[in-house]
Amino acid sequence: MLTGGVDIPDLANFTVTGKRLDAYGSLTCSDSVVLSRLQPVVSAIRGKVGTPVPLAALNVNCALPNGNVDVTVQPDAATVTLLDDGTAPDQEAGDGIYSGQWAPTTTTYTTLNFPAGDQVIVYFSAFAGKVKNGDGKPQPGATVAAYQDGVVKHSTRTDAAGRYTLAVAEGTYDLVASHEDALVVTKSGMTVGTEETVKGMNFKLYHPGAVSGYVWDRVAQTKLAGALVVATHSDGTVVSATTNQNGYYRLVLLAGSYHLRASISGYKKATKDMTVHDGADWLSHDFYLWPR
């Protein structure tokens, strides 16, 4: 039944077979192989020295078992052969589910390599935390990477709630959080010990927004070149820009509340209070200055 289905690419990473069931295909099945990892279920697990890790894979050709499955262990260069012989940890002989186990003997960061490039990470140390955007909301899909000497050693992505657990080998790392067009944030010199999870490694990623527009002579209704536009954040940070020959300005700003002021010699200044949200589209505001 499982092998005779129709391949559906969108199901490849969500079901054991990556197929849609098809009764006719099952009845007429010929030389159709399904080889898929069953255990561990997830692709990164926390290990403990001396505690066996259950390994299992489905390997069938139509309705028949399709042979032992080898899992290589790196960096040990060892091989664990999964069997379908009914001897523990295998539950039943001849059912196409091949089973075995592997027990870590050290706290070395390890990969279990199933066929077809399918890997499971076994880790003993980790960093964990949350990533939020500039508005303080969870940032799903952000990348958190651990660098040593400028080289990425390990990386992961945040879940829908902005949480992450980054499996690493023990050591000292620079943690770097990034997301699309957000400003990259780094925590340097973060150390994790053997069988330790360092929690609270939280990041806030700002996606710049912007305010743009023109500065006008209110009386003559002409645009003013060389006008100074200053944006002062509620925390005191100041960003400024000068209008070009067409009287146009643009300020790239992080999320927050700003007091904007436009001025030029010979004119009264004009002000505007504005709130910029994280990753907001361009906001527009024109200033109209009265001559003195």
C-alpha positions in Angstrom: 0.0 0.0 0.0 2.7 2.5 1.0 5.0 1.8 -2.0 2.3 1.9 -4.7 1.3 5.5 -4.0 1.8 8.6 -6.2 4.9 10.7 -5.4 3.9 14.2 -4.2 6.9 16.5 -3.8 5.1 18.7 -1.2 4.8 15.7 1.0 8.5 14.6 0.8 9.4 16.2 4.2 6.2 15.6 6.0 5.3 11.9 5.6 7.2 8.6 5.7 6.7 7.9 2.0 6.2 11.3 0.4 3.4 9.7 -1.6 -0.4 9.9 -1.9 -2.1 6.5 -1.4 -3.3 4.9 -4.6 -5.2 1.6 -4.5 -4.5 0.6 -8.2 -0.8 1.5 -7.8 -0.6 -0.7 -4.7 -2.2 -3.7 -6.5 0.1 -3.4 -9.5 3.2 -2.4 -7.6 6.5 -3.4 -9.3 10.0 -2.6 -8.1 8.9 0.4 -6.0 11.2 1.1 -3.0 10.4 3.2 0.1 13.4 3.8 2.4 12.6 6.3 5.1 13.9 7.0 8.7 11.4 6.3 11.5 13.6 6.9 14.5 14.8 9.3 15.7 11.8 11.2 14.6 13.4 14.6 14.6 16.7 15.6 13.0 18.5 16.9 16.2 18.4 15.1 19.5 20.1 15.6 22.9 22.5 12.7 23.7 23.6 11.3 27.0 26.8 9.2 27.3 25.9 5.5 27.7 22.2 5.9 26.9 21.1 4.0 23.7 19.6 6.0 20.9 16.9 3.9 19.1 17.4 3.8 15.3 14.8 2.5 12.9 14.0 2.8 9.2 11.3 1.5 6.8 12.8 -0.2 3.8 10.4 -2.1 1.5 10.1 -2.9 -2.1 6.4 -3.1 -2.8 5.2 -5.5 0.0 8.6 -7.1 0.7 11.4 -6.2 3.1 14.3 -4.7 1.1 17.4 -5.5 3.1 19.4 -4.3 6.0 20.0 -0.5 6.5 23.4 0.9 7.4 23.7 4.0 9.5 27.2 5.5 9.7 28.3 7.5 12.7 30.6 10.5 12.3 33.2 11.3 13.5 33.6 7.8 14.8 33.5 6.2 11.3 31.5 3.4 12.8 28.5 1.7 11.1 25.3 0.5 12.8 23.4 -2.1 10.7 19.7 -2.0 11.2 18.0 -5.5 11.1 14.5 -6.8 10.5 15.0 -10.1 12.4 12.5 -9.8 15.3 15.4 -9.7 17.8 15.2 -6.7 20.2 15.2 -3.8 19.6 13.4 -5.0 16.3 9.8 -5.7 17.1 8.8 -8.2 14.4 10.7 -10.1 11.7 9.9 -9.5 8.1 7.7 -6.4 8.5 10.1 -4.1 6.6 11.0 -2.0 9.6 14.7 -2.3 10.4 15.9 -1.5 13.9 19.0 -1.0 16.0 20.5 1.3 18.5 23.6 3.4 19.1 25.0 4.6 22.5 27.4 7.6 22.6 30.6 6.9 24.5 31.8 10.5 24.6 30.2 14.0 24.4 31.5 14.6 20.9 29.1 16.4 18.5 27.9 13.5 16.3 26.0 12.9 13.1 24.0 9.7 12.4 24.0 9.3 8.6 21.0 7.4 7.2 20.9 6.5 3.5 20.1 9.2 0.9 21.9 12.0 2.8 19.4 11.9 5.7 21.3 13.1 8.8 20.4 13.2 12.5 22.5 15.4 14.8 23.3 14.2 18.3 24.4 17.0 20.5 25.5 17.4 24.1 25.7 21.2 24.4 23.5 24.0 23.1 22.5 27.6 23.1 18.9 28.5 23.4 16.8 31.6 23.3 14.3 33.7 21.4 14.5 36.1 18.5 12.2 39.1 18.2 11.7 41.8 15.7 12.0 45.5 16.3 8.4 45.7 17.5 9.1 43.1 20.1 7.2 40.3 18.3 8.5 36.8 17.7 10.6 36.5 14.6 10.0 33.1 12.9 12.5 31.8 10.3 15.5 33.8 11.7 18.9 32.2 11.3 21.1 31.8 14.4 24.6 30.7 13.6 27.6 29.8 15.8 31.0 31.1 14.4 34.5 30.2 15.3 37.4 32.2 13.7 34.9 33.6 11.2 33.7 30.2 10.0 30.1 28.9 10.6 30.3 25.8 12.7 26.6 25.2 13.4 23.3 27.0 12.6 19.6 26.7 13.0 16.3 28.6 12.4 13.7 29.9 14.8 10.3 28.3 15.0 6.9 30.0 14.7 7.2 31.4 18.2 10.7 32.8 17.5 12.4 30.2 19.7 15.6 28.3 18.8 17.9 25.7 20.2 21.3 25.7 18.5 23.1 22.4 18.9 26.9 22.8 19.2 30.1 21.2 20.4 31.4 22.6 23.6 33.5 25.7 23.1 33.4 29.5 22.6 31.5 31.0 19.8 30.3 34.2 18.2 26.5 33.9 17.9 25.0 35.7 14.9 21.3 36.3 14.3 20.0 37.4 10.9 16.7 37.6 9.0 16.3 38.7 5.4 16.8 42.5 5.3 17.2 43.0 9.1 20.3 44.4 10.6 22.6 41.5 11.7 23.2 41.2 15.5 26.2 39.4 17.1 26.9 38.2 20.6 30.7 37.6 20.8 32.6 35.2 23.0 29.7 33.0 24.1 31.0 29.9 25.9 29.1 26.6 26.5 30.4 23.7 28.4 30.0 19.9 28.1 26.4 18.7 28.5 25.3 22.3 29.1 22.5 24.4 27.6 23.1 28.1 27.8 19.7 29.7 27.9 18.6 33.3 27.5 20.6 33.9 24.3 18.0 36.3 23.0 18.2 38.6 20.0 16.2 41.6 18.7 16.4 42.2 15.0 15.5 45.5 13.5 14.2 45.7 10.0 14.8 49.4 8.9 11.9 51.4 7.8 12.1 54.9 6.2 10.5 58.3 6.0 10.8 60.3 2.7 9.3 63.3 1.0 9.9 66.8 -0.1 10.5 70.2 1.6 8.5 73.0 0.0 8.4 76.8 0.1 4.8 77.2 1.2 4.3 80.6 -0.5 6.1 80.0 -3.8 5.1 76.3 -3.9 8.6 75.4 -5.0 10.8 72.6 -3.7 13.8 73.6 -1.5 17.2 72.1 -2.1 19.6 71.9 0.8 17.0 71.8 3.6 18.0 69.8 6.6 15.6 67.2 7.9 16.4 65.8 11.4 14.7 62.8 13.1 15.2 62.5 16.8 14.3 59.2 18.4 12.6 59.0 21.8 15.9 57.6 23.1 17.9 60.6 21.9 19.3 59.0 18.7 19.5 61.5 15.9 19.4 60.7 12.1 19.5 63.5 9.5 19.4 64.1 5.8 19.7 67.0 3.4 17.3 67.5 0.5 18.7 67.1 -3.0 18.4 69.5 -5.9 14.8 68.4 -6.3 14.0 69.1 -2.6 13.7 65.3 -1.8 14.9 63.7 1.4 15.0 60.2 2.7 15.7 59.0 6.3 16.3 55.3 7.0 15.1 54.6 10.5 14.7 51.8 13.0 11.4 51.2 14.7 10.3 53.8 17.3 8.9 57.2 17.9 10.5 60.2 16.2 10.3 64.0 16.3 11.1 65.2 12.7 12.2 68.8 12.0 12.8 70.5 8.7 14.8 73.7 8.4 16.7 76.0 6.0 18.1 79.4 6.3 15.5 82.1 5.6 12.5 79.9 6.6 10.7 79.0 9.7 11.2 75.4 10.7 8.4 72.8 10.5 8.0 69.7 12.7 6.2 66.4 12.6 5.9 63.5 15.2 5.9 60.1 13.6 6.0 56.4 14.6 8.0 54.0 12.5 7.2 50.3 12.8 9.7 47.5 12.3 10.0 46.6 8.6 7.4 49.1 7.6 7.1 50.2 4.0 8.3 53.7 3.2 6.4 56.4 5.0 5.9 59.7 3.2 5.7 63.2 4.7 6.2 66.6 3.0 7.3 69.7 4.9 6.0 73.2 4.0 8.2 76.0 5.3 7.1 79.7 5.7 9.6 82.3 4.6 10.8 84.6 7.4 
